[in-house]
Amino acid sequence: MTHAGPLAQGNLLSGVYVSFWLPTVVLTAALVIKLPSILKLWRDPLLRAVGGLLLFACAVFVFAAPSTISWTNRVTGVPNIAAPWVYSLITALCASWLLLVVHWRNGRTERHARTRRATRWVVAVYAGVVVALWVLFALADVPVEQIRDFDTYYAGTPFMREAILLYLFAHMVASLVTSRLVWNWIRTAGLDGWLRWGLRFLGVGFATNLLFSVAKLTAVVARWTGHDLDWLNTNIAPSAACIAATLVAIGFIVPHAGQYLQERWRLRRRYRGLKPLARLMRSVAGSREPFALRATLEMRLIRRETLIRDALLHLSRHLDDELRARAYDAALALGLERGRAQALAAAVTILDAMEREPGPPDADASAPDTTYLLQEIQAVSEALRSPDEIKAVRIRAAVPAESMSAHE
């Protein structure tokens, strides 16, 4: 989730730089997804760290793009001033990585004092790095504008050399620490599956960030020794940055998107699963659940469940508890497991009540227990999808217990 810019350019195809906008788009999408939670729970330092991380990551890629570098230099009138600006954004981004792992590891209440000390330490050290970068840039002599290969071009320039090393080491340390802690969390027991996948993407992304700083540092050292490995600075480093940024953004998106899609799929399955019972209950209710084109899936599910439960309550006066008990025993005798047997017995009872002439219920009869029917409408509806099983249970339940025992 990094960078490139003054930082990354040379004899590189322009297509790599166009790809700067791909991680920017993905990072922006991740920020938009997280933004409601961040604003709602602004006091949560972990969410603030996530928001800061995504914001700085977007800023890095926007200002590290060659076109933006040229614009920054031109607007300010200072040659290469985009370099310390992008370096500062990268350093702030590194600090946000460390703040994320500090708050994630220590939580909001546990080790609160330790968390505050670590936070102050990270902020102080990386703020000091930013200040040092600007002081070194002011002391350095960098009059020739370099849009694509700034790091290697000025690798041997006094003060600028130190600035380049400083931001690269700050980046490397943050990448190492963050990557190690994320991979440790992946092995934590009891994690949600989507969160674990998100952590995997984060782990690979932070590890890929190391390639950025290693490639650049290698190219700089090669310049000191009289070798030309500038392609590491202009080709490998920006490519690693784009890949790392995209992976990290995906790591934040996956848990939210996965859980959202999984919940939508669960609601849709439940809504469709209730269709057989809802269709059956329409004749009892005399109507169907109201349909609105703009109604959400949650609202449609609530309306379908309400229709079913209201109809079952109306039908409950005509339910035969003895038949349900016989049907349950019959289903067990057919080798069905208890939950399935209970659902089939309820389905048989409902069908019987609807087929019989609905005369007035026996005043002396005790009220039937409808708890299972009202609570397990999903299981009953699924049972209605198996007419052959229902038929077998009804035939067996219709035989008196004494006759069935004698036959057996």
N, C-alpha and C positions, 0 to 999 in steps of 0.2 A: 504494500500500500504506500508506495512511495512515489516517487519523484523522478526527476530528471530535469533538464532544462539547461541552465547555463552549464550545468552539470552534465549534460549528456548529448553531445552532438559531434559530428564529424562527417565522415564519408558515409552517412547513413541514408538509406532510402527514406524519402519523405513519408512513406506509408507508416513507419514506426511512430512518427510524431502525430500523425492523424489519430493513431490508436490511443494517444493520451486522452482523447475525449471518451473512449470506451470506458475506462475505469472511472472517469469523472461522472459519466451517466449512471453507472452501477452504484457508485458511492452516493450519489445524490438520491437514487431510489432507496438505498438503505437508510439514509437520513430521513427521508420523507416517511418511511414506514415507522421508524423509531420516534419521530418527532412528537406525535400525540402522547406517548408514554412519558417522554422527557418533560414536556410542558405540564402534564398532569401531576407528575411526581418529581417536580424540580428539586425538591430538597434531598432527593436520593443522590448521593455523590457518585454512585456507580453509573446511574443513567446520565448524569452530567458528564462523566468521563467518556462514556460512549458517544454522546452528542459532540463533545469537543474533538474526539478522535475523528469522527466522520467529517466534521466541519473543516478541520485542519487538512485532512486528506484531500478533500475537494479543492481547497485553496491551493495546496501544493501542485496539483495537476493543472489547475487553471493558470497559475502564474509560472509554471515550469514549461509551458508550451512555448515553442520558439517564437510564435507570433506575439504572444503576451510579453515575452522577454524583450523583444525589439520595441514594443509599444511602451513598456515601463522605462526603458533607457531613454527613449525619445521624449516622453512626456516630462520626465524629471530633468532631462538635460545633462545627466551624469552618466558617463560611459560605464557600463557593466554594474550599475547599482542594482540591477535585478539579481545579481549573484548573491550578495548578503541577504537580500530580501527572501529569496527562495531558500537559502541556507537556514534562515531564521524560522521559516514556516516548517521546514523539515525537522528542525530541532524541537519546535513546539509540538509537532506531531509525535516525535519520539517520547516526549514528556507525557503526552496523553496516553500512549501505550502503557507506560509504566504506572501512571495513575490508575488506569483501568485494572491492571493486575493487582495493584495495592488494595484497591477497594473490593475487588472480586475475592481476593484471597482472605482478607480480614473481616469482611462483612461490615454491617452498619453498627452493630453493638459490641461484638466480640473484639477484643484488643483495640478498643476505640482510641486510646492514647497512642498506641503503637501505630495505628493507621494515620493519625494526625501528624506524628513525627515523620513517618515515611513520606507523607504528602508534602510537608514543608521541605524536606530534604530534596525531593525530586524537583519541586518548583524552583527552589533556590539554585540548585546545580545547573539546571537547564536554562534558567533565566540568566545565570552568569555566563553560560556558553553563548547565548544570544548577544549579550552586551559585548563579550569579547570578540565575536565575529564582526560587529560593526566597528569596534576600535581598530582591529587589525585591518579591515578594509580601508578605513580612513588613513592609516599609516602606509598602506601599500601603494605602489605606483602601477596602475593598470589602465593605461590610457587607450589601448586598442580594444575596441569592442569585439567581443567574441560571443556569438550567439549559440554556437553548437559545440565548441570544445574548450570551454573556459577552464575547466579543472586541469587539463593536461597542458594547455597553452601557458598558464601561469603557475605550473607546478613548482618551478624553481624560483619564483619571485618572492623576495623577502616580505614577511608579514602575510601576504596572500597565501603563501605556502602553508603557514601555520593555521590560517583560517580554514583552508581546505581540509587539513588533517584533523582539525578540531571537530568540525561537523561530521566528518566520516567516522571518527572514533565514537562520538556521541550516538550516532546512528547505529553503529555496530553493537555497542553495549546494550542499547535498548532492544535491538532485535534479538540478541542472545537471551537476555533475561525474559522477555515476553514469550518467545518461542518455547523456552524450556518450561515455564510455568503453565502455558496452555496445554502442552503435551502431557504434563502431569495431571491436569484436570480431566483430560480425556479418559484417563484410566480410573476416574472416580466411580465408585459403584452407585447405582440407583439413579443415574442421569436419564432424563427424557431422551428418547431416541433421536428426535429432531435436534435437540440441544447438542447431543454428542456429535451429530453430523456437522452442525455449525462450528463446533470447536475444532473438528478435523480440518475444515476449510481454513479457520483462523490459524491453526498450527502450521499448515503448509504455507499459508500466506506470509506469516511472520518469518518462517524459516527462509522463504524465497527472498525476503528483504535483505538477508545477509549477503546474497549474491550481488545485490546492488552495491553495497559498500565495499565488498571484497574486490569486485571488478574495478571499481574506481580507484581504490587504494593501490591495486596492482599496476594499473596504468600510470598512476602518479609516480610510484617508485621506479617503474621502468624508465620514465623520463629522466629521473635523477641519475640513472646508471647509463644513460645514453642509448637506450633501446626504445623502439616504437611499438607500443601495445595500445595505441589510442583507440583501436576498435573495441577494446573492452569498455572504454569510457563512453563511446558513441553508439555502440551496438548492443552489447550485452547488458550494461547497467540500466538503460531506459527500458529495455524489453523486460528485464527482471522486475523493474518497478511497476510496470503496467500489469504484469501477471500477478504480482503480489497484491497490488491494490484490488484487483478484481476478485481474487480469492478471499481476501479479508472482507470485502463488501458482501460477497455471497455468504460468508460465514455469519454475518449479522442478519442477512435476509432469510436464510434457510429455516431457523427455528420459528420465526413468525409466519412465514409463508407456509411451511409444512404443517404447523399446528392449525393455521386457518383453513387450509385445504382439507386437512383431516377432519376438522369439525364440520365443514360444509358437507363432506362426503358422509359423515355419520348422520347428520340431519336429513340429507337426501335419502339415505337408505331407510331411515326410520319412517320418513314420509311415504315412501313407496311401499315399505313393508306393511303399513296400515291400510293400504288400498283395498285388499279383500274384505276386511272387517268393515271399513267405511262404506263400501258398496252395499254390503249386507244390511247395515244399519240405516241406510237411507230410506228403506221401506218402512222402518219403525218410526223414524223421525218425520217422515213425510216430506223431506227435503234433503238437499245436499249442502255441504259446507259452502259458505259464501266464497266466491272467487273474485279477486281483485287483481288486475294485471300488474299493478305496482306493489302488491303485497310481498313482503320478504318471505323467504323460505321459513324462517322461524314463525312468522305469523300464520302462514298456511298450515304448518304443522300443529300449532296451537288450536286452530279452528277445526282441523280434522280430529284431533284428540278430544276436543270438547263435544263435537257431534257424536262421536262414538260413546263417550261416557254418559252423555245425556240420554242417548237411546238405550244403553244398557240399563241405566237406572229405571227407565220407563218399562223395559222388558223384564226387569228382575222379579216382578210379582208373579210371573208365569214360569219362572225357572224351576226345574225339578231337581232338588238336591239329591234325591235317591238315585235318579238317573245318572247324575254326574258321578256319584260314588261308584255305581256299577260300571260306568264307562271308564273310569280311572282304573278300576281293577282289571277290566277287559284289556285296556291298553298295556298294563303291566304284564298281563298274561301273554300278550303278543310279543313280548320281549323288548318293549320300548323303555327308555330310561324315564325316571320319575318326572323330570321337568317337562319332557315331551308328552308324557302320559297325561299330566295335569292340563296342559294346553289343549290336547285333543279332547279330553273329557269336557272342558269348558265349551269348546266348539260344538261338540255333539249336543250339549244342553241348550245352547243358543239356537241351533238349527231346529231342535225339537220344539222349543217354545214358539218359534216363528211359524212352524208348520201346523201345530195344533190350533184348533179353534180357540182364539184367545177369550175364553169366557172369564167371568170374575174369579179371582183366586179364592181358595178355601180360606174362610175367615179364621178357622181354628189352626190352620197350618202356620208354623213358625216362619218368620221372614228368612229367605235364603241368604246365605253369606255371599256377598258379591265382592268381597275384598280382593280376591285373586283376579276376578274379571276386570275390575277397574284399574288394578295396579299392573297387570301383565297383558295389556291389550296387544302389545307387540307380538308376544308369543302366541296368543290366540289367533291373531291375524295370520301369522306364518303357518299355523296349523291348518287354516282354511285353504292354503295352497296345496294341500295333500288330500284330495277327495277320496282316493283309494284307501288311505289309512283311516279316514273318518268313517267310510262305509264299513270297513272291517270291524272297527270298534263299535259302531252302532249295532251291527248284526250280533256281535258277541254280547254286548250289553243288554240286548233285547231278550236274551235267553234267561229265564229265572235261574238264580244261583244254584238251587237244588238240582235242576236239570243239567246244568253245565257241569256240576261236580260229578253227577252220575254218569254223564257221557264220557267225562275224562277218566 
